[in-house]
Amino acid sequence: MATAVFVGLSTLDIAYSVPRYPTEDSKTRAQDQFLGAGGPAANAAVAYAALSGRTPALVTALGEHQLAQLIRHDLDEFGVAPIDATPGARHRPPVSSIVVATETGTRTVVSLDGSQISAPFDPAHVGPVNDASVVLIDGHYPELAFGFATAARKRGIPVILDAGRWRDTHAGLLPLVDIAICSADFTPPGHTGDVFDQLHAQGVRYAAVTHGSAPIAYSMPGGRGTIEVPPAAATDTLGAGDILHGAFCHYHVAGQPFPQALRSAATIATLSCAHLGTREWIRALPETDPATGE
């Protein structure tokens, strides 16, 4: 039984760590390498699975390409059940090439985003929503995002939006969203003034904006505030925002109030930054919850 459903992009991530960024037209020997599934929805689903010990559903576009098998294997290893919206398709899944500069803890990503892949919504795939406590959408495959957000809304299940940069689909999605967690780059067209006011005007009740290692701003019925992000010496920030979203879903389902769930999720995201890639932090998790100490 899936207690959470994640809808959106899956990629194959290939990350290399180097002390500093290579100069142009040069060859550099990497210190380490990470290979695994990536993408906002996929990384969030893996984080949720790691923290909850439960198997979330991931609705995405995989197909039958050889590279898709690598993604499936990684998702299976980390407890995520994929639902393929493009069964039998032969498209190549998006591949992200990442260089992580460990001296500064920054990363540079070159990737396709799945915009060339058609992922239709199939009502036959919404079964896991019936048992879910939360549905997260990242907006990458519009038909899937609208279909699952609508299905969740009809069932009274909270819809969480992972909003990185503004996409045209957001205009139609926001009225279906209960909670929006946005990056600082999220700027609606014609934006003048407070982004929270614009989100609330579209029906979003709870909203937050992340700013990397700076405090997270939030707005909810009853007030606004900020959440301090725990300090840490970052080795790799790859996927930290995705992990924050997955961790938030876990703590939200566990019953934590909105600000506390954000605070707990920020602790997990910070922990992930101490490790290369988006999986090693899971192996380093202590027996007690690092966010709650329980």
C-alpha positions as a LaTeX table, in Angstrom:
\begin{tabular}{lrrr}
\hline
Residue & $x$ (\AA) & $y$ (\AA) & $z$ (\AA) \\
\hline
Met1 & 0.00 & 0.00 & 0.00 \\
Ala2 & 1.54 & 3.30 & $-1.12$ \\
Thr3 & 1.20 & 5.97 & 1.56 \\
Ala4 & 2.63 & 8.55 & $-0.85$ \\
Val5 & 2.56 & 9.02 & $-4.62$ \\
Phe6 & 5.21 & 11.00 & $-6.46$ \\
Val7 & 4.55 & 12.17 & $-10.02$ \\
Gly8 & 7.12 & 13.52 & $-12.41$ \\
Leu9 & 10.60 & 13.28 & $-13.83$ \\
Ser10 & 13.09 & 10.44 & $-13.62$ \\
Thr11 & 16.57 & 10.80 & $-15.08$ \\
Leu12 & 19.80 & 8.87 & $-15.05$ \\
Asp13 & 22.34 & 10.91 & $-13.08$ \\
Ile14 & 26.08 & 10.58 & $-13.63$ \\
Ala15 & 28.02 & 12.74 & $-11.16$ \\
Tyr16 & 31.75 & 13.21 & $-10.77$ \\
Ser17 & 33.46 & 14.90 & $-7.85$ \\
Val18 & 36.56 & 17.02 & $-8.40$ \\
Pro19 & 38.28 & 19.51 & $-6.08$ \\
Arg20 & 37.43 & 22.43 & $-8.38$ \\
Tyr21 & 35.80 & 22.90 & $-11.76$ \\
Pro22 & 37.96 & 21.84 & $-14.73$ \\
Thr23 & 39.25 & 24.44 & $-17.12$ \\
Glu24 & 37.85 & 24.49 & $-20.62$ \\
Asp25 & 39.20 & 21.91 & $-23.07$ \\
Ser26 & 40.99 & 19.88 & $-20.41$ \\
Lys27 & 40.95 & 16.36 & $-18.96$ \\
Thr28 & 40.42 & 15.81 & $-15.23$ \\
Arg29 & 40.60 & 12.66 & $-13.13$ \\
Ala30 & 37.58 & 12.49 & $-10.82$ \\
Gln31 & 37.87 & 11.77 & $-7.09$ \\
Asp32 & 34.62 & 9.79 & $-7.03$ \\
Gln33 & 31.56 & 8.96 & $-9.11$ \\
Phe34 & 27.83 & 8.53 & $-8.54$ \\
Leu35 & 25.45 & 6.74 & $-10.90$ \\
Gly36 & 21.76 & 6.41 & $-10.14$ \\
Ala37 & 18.23 & 7.60 & $-10.74$ \\
Gly38 & 17.64 & 11.33 & $-10.47$ \\
Gly39 & 14.99 & 13.92 & $-11.12$ \\
Pro40 & 12.85 & 15.86 & $-8.63$ \\
Ala41 & 10.05 & 13.31 & $-8.19$ \\
Ala42 & 12.39 & 10.30 & $-8.18$ \\
Asn43 & 14.78 & 11.74 & $-5.60$ \\
Ala44 & 11.88 & 12.84 & $-3.41$ \\
Ala45 & 10.36 & 9.35 & $-3.56$ \\
Val46 & 13.66 & 7.75 & $-2.56$ \\
Ala47 & 14.00 & 10.14 & 0.40 \\
Tyr48 & 10.45 & 9.35 & 1.51 \\
Ala49 & 11.10 & 5.62 & 1.30 \\
Ala50 & 14.35 & 5.91 & 3.26 \\
Leu51 & 12.77 & 7.87 & 6.11 \\
Ser52 & 9.39 & 6.16 & 6.31 \\
Gly53 & 10.39 & 2.57 & 5.66 \\
Arg54 & 7.41 & 2.37 & 3.31 \\
Thr55 & 7.19 & 1.91 & $-0.46$ \\
Pro56 & 5.92 & 5.00 & $-2.28$ \\
Ala57 & 4.68 & 4.91 & $-5.87$ \\
Leu58 & 6.55 & 6.93 & $-8.49$ \\
Val59 & 4.56 & 7.76 & $-11.64$ \\
Thr60 & 7.03 & 8.65 & $-14.36$ \\
Ala61 & 8.11 & 7.98 & $-17.96$ \\
Leu62 & 10.61 & 5.14 & $-18.25$ \\
Gly63 & 10.00 & 3.03 & $-21.35$ \\
Glu64 & 12.13 & 0.06 & $-22.40$ \\
His65 & 15.46 & 1.67 & $-23.28$ \\
Gln66 & 18.53 & 0.03 & $-21.73$ \\
Leu67 & 19.21 & 3.12 & $-19.62$ \\
Ala68 & 15.71 & 2.89 & $-18.16$ \\
Gln69 & 16.68 & $-0.47$ & $-16.69$ \\
Leu70 & 19.43 & 1.23 & $-14.67$ \\
Ile71 & 16.86 & 3.67 & $-13.30$ \\
Arg72 & 14.47 & 0.84 & $-12.41$ \\
His73 & 17.22 & $-1.10$ & $-10.64$ \\
Asp74 & 18.18 & 1.91 & $-8.52$ \\
Leu75 & 14.56 & 2.69 & $-7.60$ \\
Asp76 & 13.97 & $-0.93$ & $-6.65$ \\
Glu77 & 17.11 & $-1.01$ & $-4.50$ \\
Phe78 & 15.91 & 2.00 & $-2.53$ \\
Gly79 & 12.33 & 0.90 & $-2.04$ \\
Val80 & 10.40 & 2.87 & $-4.67$ \\
Ala81 & 7.73 & 1.26 & $-6.88$ \\
Pro82 & 7.69 & 2.89 & $-10.33$ \\
Ile83 & 4.55 & 3.13 & $-12.46$ \\
Asp84 & 5.58 & 3.61 & $-16.07$ \\
Ala85 & 3.37 & 6.03 & $-18.00$ \\
Thr86 & 5.11 & 5.03 & $-21.24$ \\
Pro87 & 5.21 & 1.22 & $-21.23$ \\
Gly88 & 6.82 & $-0.25$ & $-24.33$ \\
Ala89 & 8.26 & 3.08 & $-25.48$ \\
Arg90 & 11.82 & 3.11 & $-26.79$ \\
His91 & 12.76 & 6.69 & $-25.98$ \\
Arg92 & 16.02 & 7.29 & $-24.16$ \\
Pro93 & 15.43 & 8.63 & $-20.65$ \\
Pro94 & 17.01 & 12.01 & $-19.86$ \\
Val95 & 20.62 & 11.75 & $-18.73$ \\
Ser96 & 22.10 & 14.36 & $-16.37$ \\
Ser97 & 25.83 & 14.96 & $-16.34$ \\
Ile98 & 26.99 & 16.58 & $-13.11$ \\
Val99 & 30.31 & 17.96 & $-11.95$ \\
Val100 & 30.60 & 18.50 & $-8.19$ \\
Ala101 & 33.33 & 20.86 & $-6.94$ \\
Thr102 & 34.03 & 19.61 & $-3.42$ \\
Glu103 & 36.12 & 22.61 & $-2.32$ \\
Thr104 & 33.07 & 24.86 & $-2.65$ \\
Gly105 & 30.26 & 22.29 & $-2.33$ \\
Thr106 & 28.69 & 23.45 & $-5.60$ \\
Arg107 & 27.56 & 21.50 & $-8.63$ \\
Thr108 & 26.96 & 22.15 & $-12.31$ \\
Val109 & 24.33 & 20.12 & $-14.14$ \\
Val110 & 23.84 & 19.60 & $-17.88$ \\
Ser111 & 20.66 & 17.69 & $-18.65$ \\
Leu112 & 17.56 & 17.16 & $-20.71$ \\
Asp113 & 14.37 & 17.63 & $-18.72$ \\
Gly114 & 11.99 & 15.19 & $-20.35$ \\
Ser115 & 10.20 & 17.86 & $-22.38$ \\
Gln116 & 10.73 & 15.78 & $-25.54$ \\
Ile117 & 8.91 & 12.79 & $-24.02$ \\
Ser118 & 5.13 & 12.47 & $-24.20$ \\
Ala119 & 3.77 & 10.92 & $-20.99$ \\
Pro120 & $-0.04$ & 10.58 & $-21.23$ \\
Phe121 & $-2.27$ & 10.29 & $-18.20$ \\
Asp122 & $-3.96$ & 6.91 & $-17.84$ \\
Pro123 & $-6.80$ & 6.75 & $-15.25$ \\
Ala124 & $-5.95$ & 3.08 & $-14.77$ \\
His125 & $-2.76$ & 4.18 & $-13.00$ \\
Val126 & $-4.42$ & 6.18 & $-10.21$ \\
Gly127 & $-5.04$ & 3.17 & $-7.98$ \\
Pro128 & $-2.21$ & 4.00 & $-5.52$ \\
Val129 & $-3.80$ & 7.40 & $-4.91$ \\
Asn130 & $-6.70$ & 5.67 & $-3.15$ \\
Asp131 & $-4.39$ & 4.57 & $-0.32$ \\
Ala132 & $-2.13$ & 7.63 & $-0.29$ \\
Ser133 & $-1.87$ & 10.29 & 2.39 \\
Val134 & $-0.12$ & 12.73 & 0.09 \\
Val135 & 0.60 & 13.26 & $-3.63$ \\
Leu136 & 3.62 & 15.24 & $-4.79$ \\
Ile137 & 3.92 & 16.57 & $-8.34$ \\
Asp138 & 6.96 & 18.23 & $-9.87$ \\
Gly139 & 5.14 & 19.50 & $-12.98$ \\
His140 & 7.51 & 17.99 & $-15.52$ \\
Tyr141 & 4.96 & 15.85 & $-17.37$ \\
Pro142 & 1.89 & 18.11 & $-17.61$ \\
Glu143 & $-0.70$ & 15.43 & $-18.40$ \\
Leu144 & 0.46 & 13.29 & $-15.49$ \\
Ala145 & 0.59 & 16.29 & $-13.16$ \\
Phe146 & $-2.94$ & 17.47 & $-13.99$ \\
Gly147 & $-4.37$ & 13.96 & $-13.96$ \\
Phe148 & $-2.97$ & 12.94 & $-10.60$ \\
Ala149 & $-3.52$ & 16.33 & $-8.95$ \\
Thr150 & $-7.15$ & 16.22 & $-10.04$ \\
Ala151 & $-7.57$ & 12.64 & $-8.82$ \\
Ala152 & $-6.04$ & 13.52 & $-5.46$ \\
Arg153 & $-8.18$ & 16.63 & $-5.08$ \\
Lys154 & $-11.36$ & 14.61 & $-5.75$ \\
Arg155 & $-10.34$ & 12.21 & $-2.98$ \\
Gly156 & $-9.44$ & 14.94 & $-0.50$ \\
Ile157 & $-5.73$ & 14.00 & $-0.53$ \\
Pro158 & $-3.25$ & 16.87 & $-0.08$ \\
Val159 & $-1.35$ & 17.82 & $-3.24$ \\
Ile160 & 2.19 & 19.13 & $-2.79$ \\
Leu161 & 3.91 & 21.02 & $-5.60$ \\
Asp162 & 7.68 & 20.98 & $-6.01$ \\
Ala163 & 8.10 & 24.32 & $-7.77$ \\
Gly164 & 11.62 & 25.03 & $-8.97$ \\
Arg165 & 11.37 & 27.49 & $-11.81$ \\
Trp166 & 8.10 & 28.80 & $-13.21$ \\
Arg167 & 6.57 & 26.59 & $-15.89$ \\
Asp168 & 3.58 & 27.46 & $-18.04$ \\
Thr169 & 1.73 & 24.47 & $-16.57$ \\
His170 & 1.88 & 26.03 & $-13.10$ \\
Ala171 & $-0.88$ & 28.48 & $-14.00$ \\
Gly172 & $-3.35$ & 25.62 & $-14.30$ \\
Leu173 & $-1.85$ & 23.45 & $-11.57$ \\
Leu174 & $-1.83$ & 25.92 & $-8.70$ \\
Pro175 & $-5.62$ & 25.82 & $-8.12$ \\
Leu176 & $-5.21$ & 22.06 & $-7.53$ \\
Val177 & $-2.35$ & 22.47 & $-5.04$ \\
Asp178 & $-2.65$ & 22.55 & $-1.26$ \\
Ile179 & 1.05 & 23.00 & $-0.38$ \\
Ala180 & 3.69 & 24.63 & $-2.60$ \\
Ile181 & 7.37 & 24.44 & $-1.72$ \\
Cys182 & 9.22 & 26.71 & $-4.13$ \\
Ser183 & 12.80 & 27.62 & $-4.83$ \\
Ala184 & 13.92 & 31.23 & $-4.81$ \\
Asp185 & 13.94 & 31.04 & $-8.63$ \\
Phe186 & 10.17 & 30.51 & $-8.74$ \\
Thr187 & 8.82 & 33.74 & $-10.21$ \\
Pro188 & 5.35 & 33.87 & $-11.80$ \\
Pro189 & 5.16 & 35.95 & $-14.99$ \\
Gly190 & 4.35 & 39.56 & $-14.31$ \\
His191 & 5.36 & 39.02 & $-10.69$ \\
Thr192 & 5.11 & 42.24 & $-8.75$ \\
Gly193 & 5.17 & 42.02 & $-5.01$ \\
Asp194 & 4.83 & 39.10 & $-2.68$ \\
Val195 & 4.96 & 35.58 & $-4.18$ \\
Phe196 & 3.02 & 34.22 & $-1.21$ \\
Asp197 & 0.11 & 36.53 & $-1.97$ \\
Gln198 & 0.03 & 35.24 & $-5.53$ \\
Leu199 & 0.12 & 31.62 & $-4.41$ \\
His200 & $-2.63$ & 32.11 & $-1.84$ \\
Ala201 & $-4.76$ & 33.91 & $-4.44$ \\
Gln202 & $-4.64$ & 30.72 & $-6.53$ \\
Gly203 & $-5.87$ & 28.61 & $-3.63$ \\
Val204 & $-2.56$ & 27.37 & $-2.21$ \\
Arg205 & $-3.02$ & 27.31 & 1.57 \\
Tyr206 & 0.53 & 26.52 & 2.70 \\
Ala207 & 3.61 & 27.81 & 0.91 \\
Ala208 & 7.35 & 27.98 & 1.46 \\
Val209 & 10.31 & 29.39 & $-0.44$ \\
Thr210 & 13.78 & 27.90 & 0.00 \\
His211 & 16.98 & 29.88 & $-0.42$ \\
Gly212 & 19.74 & 27.27 & $-0.29$ \\
Ser213 & 21.50 & 27.46 & 3.07 \\
Ala214 & 19.61 & 30.66 & 4.00 \\
Pro215 & 16.39 & 30.51 & 6.07 \\
Ile216 & 13.23 & 29.07 & 4.53 \\
Ala217 & 10.36 & 31.55 & 4.38 \\
Tyr218 & 6.83 & 30.21 & 4.82 \\
Ser219 & 3.25 & 31.41 & 4.82 \\
Met220 & 0.19 & 29.61 & 6.14 \\
Pro221 & $-3.23$ & 30.34 & 7.61 \\
Gly222 & $-2.50$ & 32.24 & 10.77 \\
Gly223 & 0.81 & 33.78 & 9.88 \\
Arg224 & 4.23 & 33.78 & 8.31 \\
Gly225 & 7.71 & 33.01 & 9.50 \\
Thr226 & 11.14 & 31.63 & 8.69 \\
Ile227 & 12.91 & 28.35 & 9.37 \\
Glu228 & 16.65 & 28.31 & 9.99 \\
Val229 & 18.56 & 25.78 & 7.90 \\
Pro230 & 21.09 & 23.81 & 10.01 \\
Pro231 & 24.67 & 24.85 & 9.21 \\
Ala232 & 26.89 & 22.29 & 7.53 \\
Ala233 & 30.04 & 22.03 & 5.46 \\
Ala234 & 28.55 & 20.97 & 2.13 \\
Thr235 & 30.33 & 18.42 & $-0.04$ \\
Asp236 & 27.60 & 18.10 & $-2.66$ \\
Thr237 & 24.28 & 19.93 & $-2.90$ \\
Leu238 & 23.00 & 17.76 & $-5.76$ \\
Gly239 & 19.36 & 16.87 & $-5.17$ \\
Ala240 & 19.18 & 18.61 & $-1.79$ \\
Gly241 & 15.96 & 20.37 & $-2.75$ \\
Asp242 & 14.41 & 17.14 & $-4.01$ \\
Ile243 & 15.38 & 15.38 & $-0.79$ \\
Leu244 & 13.85 & 18.22 & 1.22 \\
His245 & 10.55 & 17.68 & $-0.62$ \\
Gly246 & 10.56 & 13.94 & $-0.01$ \\
Ala247 & 11.47 & 14.41 & 3.64 \\
Phe248 & 8.73 & 17.03 & 4.02 \\
Cys249 & 6.20 & 14.53 & 2.68 \\
His250 & 7.35 & 12.00 & 5.27 \\
Tyr251 & 7.07 & 14.38 & 8.22 \\
His252 & 3.79 & 15.81 & 6.92 \\
Val253 & 2.27 & 12.32 & 6.72 \\
Ala254 & 3.68 & 11.63 & 10.20 \\
Gly255 & 1.53 & 14.49 & 11.49 \\
Gln256 & 4.04 & 17.29 & 12.06 \\
Pro257 & 2.67 & 20.84 & 11.71 \\
Phe258 & 3.75 & 22.69 & 8.58 \\
Pro259 & 6.63 & 24.70 & 10.11 \\
Gln260 & 7.97 & 21.70 & 12.02 \\
Ala261 & 7.81 & 19.46 & 8.93 \\
Leu262 & 9.81 & 22.09 & 7.04 \\
Arg263 & 12.34 & 22.24 & 9.87 \\
Ser264 & 12.71 & 18.47 & 9.98 \\
Ala265 & 13.01 & 18.27 & 6.19 \\
Ala266 & 15.72 & 20.94 & 6.20 \\
Thr267 & 17.72 & 18.84 & 8.66 \\
Ile268 & 17.59 & 15.86 & 6.29 \\
Ala269 & 18.48 & 17.98 & 3.25 \\
Thr270 & 21.48 & 19.39 & 5.10 \\
Leu271 & 22.58 & 15.88 & 6.07 \\
Ser272 & 22.46 & 14.82 & 2.42 \\
Cys273 & 24.86 & 17.61 & 1.42 \\
Ala274 & 27.69 & 15.97 & 3.36 \\
His275 & 27.81 & 13.10 & 0.84 \\
Leu276 & 28.40 & 12.72 & $-2.90$ \\
Gly277 & 25.31 & 11.95 & $-4.90$ \\
Thr278 & 21.76 & 11.48 & $-3.69$ \\
Arg279 & 21.99 & 8.06 & $-2.01$ \\
Glu280 & 25.03 & 7.88 & 0.28 \\
Trp281 & 23.30 & 9.96 & 2.97 \\
Ile282 & 20.78 & 7.13 & 3.37 \\
Arg283 & 23.53 & 4.67 & 4.28 \\
Ala284 & 24.77 & 7.18 & 6.84 \\
Leu285 & 21.40 & 7.60 & 8.58 \\
Pro286 & 21.62 & 6.92 & 12.32 \\
Glu287 & 19.18 & 4.56 & 14.05 \\
Thr288 & 17.39 & 7.52 & 15.58 \\
Asp289 & 15.69 & 10.07 & 13.36 \\
Pro290 & 18.24 & 12.88 & 12.82 \\
Ala291 & 15.43 & 15.43 & 12.66 \\
Thr292 & 13.50 & 14.39 & 15.76 \\
Gly293 & 15.99 & 12.33 & 17.78 \\
Glu294 & 13.41 & 9.58 & 18.18 \\
\hline
\end{tabular}
